[in-house]
């Protein structure tokens, strides 16, 4: 939801704001997961002040923070300590305990918006915390002198599903990437420059990252600044067979930000094979793109673009005097030069390419399988509800029995009956309310992606037709005209919806995935 224009922090002095340069030639951005979960994150009282001290002395222009959960203590203290350097700030409220997202900025914040994701994990998995926290995408619109308006998006996507196995296990994360890609694309269509950063819980070759790059047209800052390194690598080529590759080389060459052996909070943590081979994982990113073609503002600011000149992993040191890492994640920083765009290389507002079509098709497969899994889970939870209610009735009968309900046994049966009743209620909610919510949300994503693919298919058909020879095209038109008289009546009866060019996806509530495609054939549900 959009909010009014932001004002500087109350604690910021007017001299701090006036010290900002009138014309900006460079933007330096930091993304950092601060691991600030109350009661569970270790040494939070030491680490957060240390992070604040580092930020206050830094040369960053924009800081995007994730897992900043304690607004009343950690956030207020950090904001106060950093107000001299960052006179503008924003904390995003959402979910039961906040989304954990926050911004610090040297540039004026003129508007903000936040969008909780439609699929946010499962409410029955309380230990994950994703559904309760309501993971979201938060955005601040900055007014940057010499560049114009910049939409900076900050997010922290769900971690459930890991990195291995079929993408259907990570369907919620892929859906969040698709939503963020849509938000970023809309920002670009408004004529704004776009920066997206955060903890995406995804490695470079994952489908979620492909969605952000191919659907939204975003560029990975780390890859742009380091073109000599493989963009999708998760391990060093000459150290893949080693059980313990050089962790510092992995940080420098792979951009590892999590599960690194150098991080003190990795000790004792059970790591998967991917993390062991790569001495950690790259999960944190900074993406960027320019305004969409034909939408940039007029004037000098319409002739500039962001060019990433440097990107590196940071906050790899230990907190002085405490010998612990600043967080369980390293930070990622990127420097952007604001340069003249002589070629006016703005991106199309809606570019459909074979790569984008391939990514959307893979996402459709993941969502189709996710829909089947959701329906199966809903059925299991409903059966669990019936079983829990039956057990509760039995336990109530036991507690009332003259033989089985004597003495302390009556209290035991009563407690078990209450526990079964509570479990049954939870399973009923999960089966009916959440089950229907999840299935309908999947269908919404399936339909939206099918519509985009239909546009691509039509463009492909038009392109193929334009490449045909005039004689072949003339013969086809003549054949079409001769058959038109016999099909006119049926075409009128069928109506516009029967046209191949106008057909839309149809989601059958009882099937397992996307409905008809543009050629009338049913999309096959792929159980990955």
C-alpha positions as CSV (number, residue, x, y, z in Angstrom):
1,X,0.0,0.0,0.0
2,X,1.3,3.5,-0.8
3,X,2.0,6.0,1.9
4,X,2.5,9.7,2.0
5,X,5.8,11.3,1.2
6,X,8.4,10.6,3.9
7,X,10.2,13.2,6.0
8,X,13.7,13.1,7.5
9,X,14.2,11.3,10.9
10,X,13.3,13.4,13.8
11,X,16.8,13.0,15.2
12,X,18.5,14.2,12.0
13,X,19.9,17.7,12.1
14,X,19.1,20.1,9.3
15,X,22.8,20.4,8.6
16,X,22.9,16.7,7.8
17,X,20.3,17.0,5.1
18,X,21.8,20.2,3.7
19,X,25.2,18.5,3.4
20,X,23.9,16.2,0.7
21,X,25.4,17.0,-2.7
22,X,23.1,18.8,-5.1
23,X,24.2,16.7,-8.1
24,X,24.9,13.0,-7.5
25,X,27.3,11.2,-9.8
26,X,27.5,7.9,-7.9
27,X,25.2,5.8,-5.8
28,X,26.5,3.2,-3.4
29,X,24.0,0.6,-2.2
30,X,24.3,-2.0,0.7
31,X,22.1,-5.0,1.3
32,X,22.5,-6.7,4.6
33,X,20.5,-9.4,6.5
34,X,21.2,-8.3,10.2
35,X,19.8,-11.5,11.8
36,X,17.7,-9.6,14.3
37,X,15.2,-12.1,15.5
38,X,14.3,-11.5,19.2
39,X,15.1,-14.3,21.7
40,X,16.7,-16.5,18.9
41,X,19.4,-14.5,17.3
42,X,22.6,-14.7,19.4
43,X,24.4,-11.6,20.7
44,X,22.0,-9.3,19.1
45,X,22.7,-6.6,21.7
46,X,26.4,-6.6,20.6
47,X,26.0,-7.1,16.8
48,X,23.3,-4.5,16.0
49,X,25.1,-1.6,17.7
50,X,28.3,-2.7,15.9
51,X,26.5,-2.7,12.6
52,X,25.1,0.8,13.4
53,X,28.6,2.0,14.1
54,X,29.9,0.7,10.8
55,X,27.0,2.2,8.9
56,X,27.4,5.6,10.5
57,X,31.0,5.8,9.4
58,X,30.3,4.4,5.9
59,X,30.0,6.1,2.5
60,X,26.8,4.3,1.5
61,X,23.9,6.2,0.0
62,X,21.2,3.6,0.4
63,X,21.1,0.7,3.0
64,X,18.5,-2.1,2.7
65,X,18.2,-4.2,5.8
66,X,16.5,-7.5,6.3
67,X,15.5,-9.4,9.5
68,X,15.3,-6.1,11.4
69,X,12.5,-7.5,13.6
70,X,12.7,-5.5,16.8
71,X,11.4,-2.1,15.8
72,X,11.1,-0.7,19.4
73,X,14.7,-1.4,20.3
74,X,17.1,-2.4,17.6
75,X,15.7,-0.3,14.8
76,X,15.2,2.8,16.8
77,X,18.7,2.6,18.2
78,X,20.3,1.9,14.8
79,X,18.3,4.7,13.2
80,X,19.4,7.2,15.9
81,X,23.1,6.2,15.7
82,X,23.0,6.5,11.9
83,X,20.9,9.7,11.6
84,X,23.9,11.9,11.0
85,X,24.8,9.9,7.9
86,X,21.3,8.9,6.8
87,X,18.7,11.6,7.5
88,X,16.0,9.6,5.8
89,X,14.7,6.2,6.9
90,X,11.8,3.8,6.6
91,X,10.7,0.7,8.6
92,X,8.0,-1.5,7.1
93,X,5.3,-2.7,9.4
94,X,3.5,-5.9,8.3
95,X,2.4,-9.3,9.4
96,X,2.1,-10.1,13.1
97,X,5.6,-9.0,14.0
98,X,6.7,-6.9,11.1
99,X,8.3,-7.9,7.8
100,X,11.8,-7.3,9.0
101,X,12.5,-4.8,6.2
102,X,14.0,-1.3,6.6
103,X,15.8,1.4,4.7
104,X,18.4,4.1,5.5
105,X,19.0,6.7,2.8
106,X,21.0,9.9,2.2
107,X,18.6,10.8,-0.6
108,X,15.1,12.1,0.1
109,X,12.3,9.5,0.3
110,X,9.3,10.9,-1.5
111,X,7.0,7.8,-1.3
112,X,6.8,4.3,0.0
113,X,4.8,1.2,-0.7
114,X,4.7,-2.4,0.7
115,X,3.2,-5.5,-0.8
116,X,2.9,-8.7,1.3
117,X,3.3,-11.8,-0.9
118,X,0.3,-13.9,-1.8
119,X,2.0,-17.2,-0.8
120,X,4.1,-17.0,2.3
121,X,4.7,-20.5,3.5
122,X,2.2,-22.6,5.4
123,X,0.4,-21.5,8.6
124,X,0.6,-24.9,10.1
125,X,4.4,-24.8,10.0
126,X,4.7,-22.3,12.9
127,X,8.4,-23.0,13.3
128,X,9.2,-21.6,9.9
129,X,7.6,-18.2,10.8
130,X,7.1,-17.1,7.2
131,X,3.3,-17.0,7.2
132,X,3.2,-15.3,10.6
133,X,5.8,-12.7,9.6
134,X,4.1,-12.2,6.2
135,X,7.2,-11.8,4.0
136,X,6.8,-8.8,1.7
137,X,8.4,-6.5,-0.8
138,X,9.0,-3.0,0.5
139,X,9.8,0.0,-1.8
140,X,11.0,3.5,-1.3
141,X,10.9,6.1,-4.1
142,X,14.0,8.3,-3.9
143,X,14.5,11.7,-5.5
144,X,18.1,11.6,-6.7
145,X,19.4,14.9,-8.2
146,X,20.8,14.2,-11.6
147,X,19.0,10.8,-12.0
148,X,15.4,11.4,-11.2
149,X,13.1,9.1,-9.3
150,X,14.5,5.7,-8.3
151,X,12.3,2.9,-6.9
152,X,14.4,0.8,-4.5
153,X,12.8,-2.5,-3.6
154,X,13.8,-4.6,-0.5
155,X,12.7,-8.1,0.1
156,X,13.4,-11.3,2.0
157,X,11.8,-14.4,0.4
158,X,10.9,-17.7,2.1
159,X,13.6,-20.2,2.7
160,X,11.4,-23.4,2.7
161,X,12.2,-25.8,-0.1
162,X,16.0,-25.5,0.0
163,X,17.9,-25.5,-3.2
164,X,17.9,-29.1,-4.4
165,X,15.2,-31.2,-6.0
166,X,12.3,-30.1,-8.2
167,X,11.3,-26.4,-8.3
168,X,7.8,-27.4,-7.2
169,X,9.3,-27.6,-3.7
170,X,10.1,-23.9,-3.9
171,X,6.8,-22.9,-5.7
172,X,6.1,-20.3,-3.0
173,X,9.5,-18.7,-3.5
174,X,9.1,-18.7,-7.2
175,X,5.7,-17.0,-6.8
176,X,7.3,-14.3,-4.7
177,X,10.0,-13.7,-7.3
178,X,7.2,-13.4,-10.0
179,X,5.4,-10.9,-7.9
180,X,8.5,-8.8,-7.2
181,X,9.4,-9.0,-11.0
182,X,5.9,-7.6,-11.7
183,X,6.4,-4.8,-9.2
184,X,9.8,-3.9,-10.7
185,X,8.4,-3.9,-14.2
186,X,5.6,-1.6,-13.2
187,X,8.2,0.8,-11.6
188,X,10.1,0.8,-14.8
189,X,6.9,1.5,-16.8
190,X,6.3,4.6,-14.6
191,X,9.6,5.9,-15.9
192,X,11.6,5.2,-12.7
193,X,15.0,3.6,-12.4
194,X,14.8,0.4,-10.4
195,X,17.0,-1.3,-7.8
196,X,16.0,-4.5,-6.2
197,X,18.0,-6.0,-3.3
198,X,17.6,-8.3,-0.4
199,X,18.0,-11.9,0.8
200,X,16.4,-14.0,-1.9
201,X,17.3,-17.4,-0.4
202,X,18.2,-18.6,-3.9
203,X,21.4,-19.5,-5.6
204,X,22.3,-18.0,-9.1
205,X,21.1,-21.0,-11.2
206,X,17.7,-21.1,-9.5
207,X,14.3,-20.5,-11.2
208,X,13.6,-17.6,-8.8
209,X,16.6,-15.7,-10.0
210,X,15.8,-16.4,-13.6
211,X,12.3,-15.0,-13.1
212,X,13.7,-11.8,-11.8
213,X,16.1,-11.4,-14.6
214,X,14.0,-12.6,-17.5
215,X,10.6,-11.4,-16.6
216,X,11.5,-8.1,-15.0
217,X,14.6,-7.4,-17.1
218,X,16.7,-6.9,-14.1
219,X,20.5,-7.1,-14.2
220,X,22.6,-8.7,-11.5
221,X,25.0,-6.0,-10.2
222,X,27.6,-8.5,-9.0
223,X,27.7,-10.2,-12.4
224,X,27.7,-6.8,-14.2
225,X,30.7,-5.6,-12.2
226,X,32.5,-8.9,-12.5
227,X,31.9,-10.1,-16.1
228,X,34.9,-12.4,-16.0
229,X,33.3,-14.6,-13.4
230,X,30.6,-17.2,-14.2
231,X,27.2,-15.7,-13.4
232,X,25.6,-19.1,-12.4
233,X,28.6,-20.7,-10.7
234,X,28.0,-22.2,-7.2
235,X,31.5,-23.7,-6.8
236,X,35.1,-22.9,-8.0
237,X,35.9,-24.9,-11.2
238,X,39.2,-26.2,-10.0
239,X,38.1,-27.0,-6.5
240,X,34.8,-28.9,-7.0
241,X,36.3,-32.2,-5.9
242,X,37.7,-30.7,-2.7
243,X,35.7,-31.2,0.5
244,X,36.9,-27.9,1.8
245,X,37.5,-25.3,-0.9
246,X,39.2,-22.0,-0.1
247,X,36.4,-20.0,1.6
248,X,38.0,-16.6,0.9
249,X,38.3,-17.4,-2.8
250,X,34.7,-18.4,-2.8
251,X,33.6,-15.1,-1.2
252,X,35.7,-13.2,-3.7
253,X,34.9,-15.1,-6.9
254,X,31.4,-16.6,-6.2
255,X,30.0,-13.8,-4.1
256,X,29.2,-16.2,-1.2
257,X,27.1,-14.4,1.5
258,X,25.8,-17.3,3.7
259,X,27.0,-20.5,5.3
260,X,30.6,-19.6,4.8
261,X,33.1,-21.3,7.1
262,X,34.6,-17.9,7.8
263,X,31.3,-16.8,9.4
264,X,31.4,-17.7,13.1
265,X,27.6,-18.4,13.1
266,X,28.1,-21.2,10.5
267,X,29.9,-23.4,13.1
268,X,27.8,-26.3,14.2
269,X,25.3,-25.7,11.4
270,X,24.3,-28.7,9.3
271,X,25.1,-27.8,5.7
272,X,23.9,-29.4,2.5
273,X,26.2,-30.6,-0.3
274,X,25.9,-27.4,-2.3
275,X,27.1,-25.3,0.6
276,X,30.0,-27.7,1.3
277,X,31.2,-27.7,-2.3
278,X,31.0,-23.9,-2.6
279,X,32.1,-23.0,0.9
280,X,28.8,-21.4,1.4
281,X,26.0,-20.0,-0.8
282,X,25.3,-16.8,-2.6
283,X,21.8,-15.8,-1.5
284,X,21.9,-12.0,-1.4
285,X,21.6,-9.9,-4.5
286,X,21.4,-6.3,-5.8
287,X,19.6,-6.0,-9.2
288,X,19.0,-2.9,-11.3
289,X,17.4,-1.7,-14.5
290,X,16.5,1.5,-16.3
291,X,13.1,3.0,-17.1
292,X,11.0,1.3,-19.8
293,X,11.3,2.6,-23.3
294,X,9.2,5.6,-24.0
295,X,8.4,6.3,-20.3
296,X,11.5,8.2,-19.0
297,X,11.0,11.7,-17.8
298,X,11.8,14.6,-20.1
299,X,14.8,16.8,-19.5
300,X,18.5,16.1,-18.7
301,X,17.5,13.2,-16.3
302,X,16.1,11.2,-19.2
303,X,19.5,10.9,-20.8
304,X,21.3,9.2,-17.9
305,X,21.5,5.6,-16.7
306,X,23.0,3.6,-13.9
307,X,26.2,1.7,-14.6
308,X,27.5,-0.8,-12.0
309,X,31.2,-0.3,-11.6
310,X,31.9,-2.3,-8.5
311,X,30.2,-5.0,-6.4
312,X,31.6,-7.0,-3.6
313,X,30.8,-9.0,-0.5
314,X,31.3,-7.0,2.7
315,X,30.9,-7.2,6.5
316,X,33.1,-10.3,6.5
317,X,35.1,-9.1,9.5
318,X,34.5,-9.9,13.1
319,X,33.0,-7.5,15.6
320,X,35.9,-5.9,17.4
321,X,36.4,-7.1,20.9
322,X,33.8,-9.9,20.6
323,X,35.3,-12.2,17.9
324,X,31.9,-12.9,16.3
325,X,30.5,-12.1,12.9
326,X,28.2,-9.2,12.4
327,X,25.4,-11.5,11.2
328,X,24.9,-15.0,9.9
329,X,24.9,-13.4,6.4
330,X,27.6,-11.2,4.9
331,X,26.6,-8.0,3.2
332,X,26.6,-7.1,-0.4
333,X,27.5,-3.7,-1.7
334,X,27.4,-2.2,-5.2
335,X,28.5,1.1,-6.6
336,X,26.7,2.7,-9.5
337,X,27.9,5.6,-11.7
338,X,25.3,7.9,-13.1
339,X,26.5,8.3,-16.7
340,X,25.2,9.8,-19.9
341,X,23.1,7.4,-21.9
342,X,24.1,8.5,-25.4
343,X,22.4,5.6,-27.1
344,X,19.2,6.0,-25.1
345,X,19.3,2.3,-24.3
346,X,16.0,2.2,-22.3
347,X,14.4,-1.2,-22.1
348,X,11.1,-2.2,-23.6
349,X,8.1,-1.9,-21.3
350,X,7.0,-5.4,-22.1
351,X,9.7,-7.5,-23.9
352,X,8.8,-11.1,-24.7
353,X,11.8,-13.2,-25.6
354,X,12.4,-16.9,-26.0
355,X,14.3,-16.8,-22.8
356,X,11.5,-15.2,-21.0
357,X,9.0,-17.7,-22.5
358,X,11.3,-20.6,-21.3
359,X,11.4,-19.2,-17.8
360,X,7.6,-18.7,-17.7
361,X,7.1,-22.2,-19.0
362,X,9.3,-23.6,-16.2
363,X,7.4,-21.5,-13.6
364,X,4.1,-22.9,-15.0
365,X,5.3,-26.4,-14.5
366,X,6.4,-25.6,-10.9
367,X,3.0,-24.0,-10.1
368,X,1.1,-26.8,-11.7
369,X,2.9,-29.4,-9.6
370,X,2.5,-27.1,-6.6
371,X,-1.3,-27.0,-7.2
372,X,-1.4,-30.8,-7.2
373,X,0.6,-30.9,-4.0
374,X,-1.6,-28.3,-2.4
375,X,-4.7,-30.3,-3.2
376,X,-3.1,-33.5,-1.8
377,X,-2.1,-31.6,1.4
378,X,-5.6,-30.2,1.8
379,X,-7.0,-33.7,1.6
380,X,-4.5,-35.1,4.2
381,X,-5.3,-32.2,6.6
382,X,-9.0,-32.8,6.3
383,X,-8.5,-36.4,7.1
384,X,-6.4,-35.4,10.0
385,X,-9.2,-33.2,11.3
386,X,-11.6,-36.1,11.2
387,X,-9.2,-38.3,13.0
388,X,-8.5,-35.6,15.7
389,X,-12.2,-35.1,16.3
390,X,-12.7,-38.9,16.6
391,X,-9.9,-39.2,19.1
392,X,-11.2,-36.2,21.1
393,X,-14.6,-38.0,21.4
394,X,-13.0,-41.2,22.5
395,X,-10.9,-39.4,25.2
396,X,-14.0,-37.6,26.5
397,X,-15.7,-41.0,26.7
398,X,-12.7,-42.4,28.6
399,X,-12.7,-39.5,31.1
400,X,-16.4,-40.1,31.8
401,X,-16.0,-43.9,32.2
402,X,-16.3,-45.2,35.7
403,X,-13.5,-47.7,35.2
404,X,-11.1,-45.7,32.9
405,X,-11.8,-42.3,34.4
406,X,-10.8,-42.9,38.0
407,X,-8.4,-40.7,39.8
408,X,-5.8,-38.9,37.8
409,X,-6.7,-40.7,34.6
410,X,-9.7,-38.5,34.2
411,X,-7.4,-35.4,34.0
412,X,-5.1,-37.2,31.5
413,X,-8.1,-38.1,29.2
414,X,-9.5,-34.5,29.5
415,X,-6.1,-33.0,28.6
416,X,-5.7,-35.3,25.6
417,X,-9.3,-34.5,24.5
418,X,-8.5,-30.8,24.6
419,X,-5.2,-31.3,22.7
420,X,-7.0,-33.3,20.0
421,X,-9.7,-30.7,19.7
422,X,-7.1,-28.0,19.3
423,X,-5.2,-30.0,16.7
424,X,-8.5,-30.7,14.9
425,X,-9.4,-27.1,14.7
426,X,-5.9,-26.2,13.3
427,X,-6.2,-28.9,10.7
428,X,-9.6,-27.8,9.7
429,X,-8.4,-24.2,9.2
430,X,-5.5,-25.4,7.2
431,X,-7.6,-27.7,5.1
432,X,-10.5,-25.4,4.4
433,X,-9.3,-21.8,4.6
434,X,-5.6,-22.1,3.8
435,X,-6.1,-25.0,1.4
436,X,-8.5,-23.0,-0.8
437,X,-6.4,-19.8,-0.5
438,X,-3.3,-21.6,-1.7
439,X,-5.1,-23.4,-4.6
440,X,-6.8,-20.2,-5.9
441,X,-3.6,-18.3,-5.6
442,X,-1.8,-20.9,-7.7
443,X,-4.5,-20.6,-10.3
444,X,-4.2,-16.9,-10.4
445,X,-0.4,-17.2,-11.1
446,X,-1.0,-19.9,-13.7
447,X,-3.5,-17.7,-15.6
448,X,-1.3,-14.6,-15.5
449,X,1.6,-16.5,-16.9
450,X,-0.4,-18.3,-19.6
451,X,-1.7,-14.9,-20.7
452,X,1.9,-13.6,-21.1
453,X,2.8,-16.8,-23.0
454,X,-0.2,-16.4,-25.3
455,X,1.1,-12.9,-26.2
456,X,4.5,-14.4,-27.0
457,X,2.9,-17.1,-29.1
458,X,0.9,-14.6,-31.1
459,X,4.0,-12.5,-31.7
460,X,5.9,-15.6,-32.9
461,X,3.1,-16.4,-35.3
462,X,3.0,-12.9,-36.7
463,X,6.8,-12.9,-37.0
464,X,6.7,-16.3,-38.9
465,X,3.9,-15.0,-41.2
466,X,5.9,-11.9,-42.0
467,X,8.9,-14.1,-43.1
468,X,6.8,-16.1,-45.6
469,X,7.2,-15.5,-49.3
470,X,4.5,-13.4,-51.0
471,X,3.4,-16.3,-53.2
472,X,3.0,-18.7,-50.2
473,X,1.2,-16.1,-48.2
474,X,-1.2,-15.4,-51.1
475,X,-2.0,-19.1,-51.5
476,X,-2.7,-19.4,-47.8
477,X,-5.0,-16.3,-47.8
478,X,-6.9,-17.7,-50.8
479,X,-7.4,-21.1,-49.0
480,X,-8.6,-19.2,-45.9
481,X,-11.0,-17.2,-48.0
482,X,-12.5,-20.3,-49.7
483,X,-13.1,-22.0,-46.3
484,X,-14.5,-18.8,-44.6
485,X,-18.0,-19.1,-46.1
486,X,-18.6,-22.5,-44.6
487,X,-17.4,-21.5,-41.1
488,X,-19.0,-18.1,-40.7
489,X,-22.1,-19.3,-39.1
490,X,-20.4,-21.5,-36.6
491,X,-17.9,-18.7,-35.8
492,X,-20.8,-16.3,-35.0
493,X,-22.4,-18.9,-32.7
494,X,-19.1,-19.6,-30.9
495,X,-18.5,-15.9,-30.3
496,X,-15.1,-14.0,-29.9
497,X,-13.9,-16.4,-27.2
498,X,-13.6,-19.2,-29.7
499,X,-11.0,-17.3,-31.7
500,X,-7.6,-18.9,-31.5
501,X,-6.0,-15.5,-31.2
502,X,-8.2,-14.5,-28.3
503,X,-8.3,-17.7,-26.3
504,X,-7.5,-17.4,-22.6
505,X,-6.3,-19.9,-20.1
506,X,-9.1,-21.8,-18.3
507,X,-8.3,-23.2,-14.9
508,X,-10.5,-26.2,-14.0
509,X,-10.9,-26.4,-10.2
510,X,-10.7,-30.2,-10.5
511,X,-7.7,-30.5,-12.8
512,X,-4.1,-30.3,-11.8
513,X,-2.8,-27.2,-13.5
514,X,-3.1,-24.7,-16.3
515,X,-5.9,-25.1,-18.7
516,X,-6.1,-24.6,-22.5
517,X,-3.3,-23.0,-24.3
518,X,-3.6,-20.8,-27.4
519,X,-3.7,-23.7,-29.7
520,X,-6.6,-25.3,-27.9
521,X,-4.5,-28.2,-26.4
522,X,-4.6,-28.8,-22.7
523,X,-1.4,-28.0,-20.8
524,X,0.0,-31.1,-19.4
525,X,0.5,-31.2,-15.7
526,X,4.1,-32.2,-15.0
527,X,4.8,-33.8,-11.7
528,X,8.4,-33.0,-11.1
